[in-house]
Amino acid sequence: MKTADGLVRMVDDLGFCFAFTGESAYPIPAAFDHLDTRSDGRKWEWMWGWKDELAEKKRLYYGKLLVKKPTFVSLKMLPTFYATFGRAGDPDDHLEDVRAGRLSEIARRVIEFLAVNGETQTKRMRSALGITSQEGKSDYAKAIEELQRLMYVARVRAVGEGREDYNYTYDLFVHRYPETVRAAASASSADAMTALLAHLLDLAGGVSEAKVTKLFDWSEDRVAHVARRLETKKQLVRVGGLLVLPTLG
């Protein structure tokens, strides 16, 4: 793969993958490993531009999703990811996560700011929210990562030149991907999680429940429930502590 079109085809074929380097502990392909050049410099140059260009054009989704690492998701698979949260896409969806402690106060403020102001640059949003200290900036960065993982907020485009000026604009996920939210409405969270686990097994062949828990940030109980659903459907078997495709077991 040595073109942006090739990357889109790869992500469409895989459904989801790590954008840059993979994690040996998690059996997910990494797009970086499939670039057709021996030059690491060229790999970074290609991928650094493509991740922004293709996400801005909505040819694929890019954000910190799987184990908080940069992730590519095909637009066809994106509704399945969104449906795992069981949200309707309503303006007050985030309040339950705030009350449960899954979202920080800064995260809440970011959501409510974007709901009113729409797509905004990181630096402008921090300024508008009165976040100026280094500690505040660090807490803001953590909040943005959490909001991406929970699919409340999505990157839109990269702006600025050079290391000091380079940053992203963000918008609410429901504003950026309304078609995804509509497509997700027809699936229950249990069905979406089942579909994602089945797809993971297609990619990996086998994986432990503990790795599934960390990869998707699901509770142990929910992973066990989804695994039992696939086991009942004879779409997985248990071998040596792993969830495995029946054809490999």
Beta strands, then each sheet from edge to edge (+ up, - down):
strand 1: 16-18
strand 2: 61-66
strand 3: 69-73
strand 4: 120-121
strand 5: 153-159
strand 6: 167-172
strand 7: 206-207
strand 8: 237-239
strand 9: 242-244
sheet 1: 1+ 3- 2+
sheet 2: 4+ 6- 5+
sheet 3: 7+ 9- 8+
end
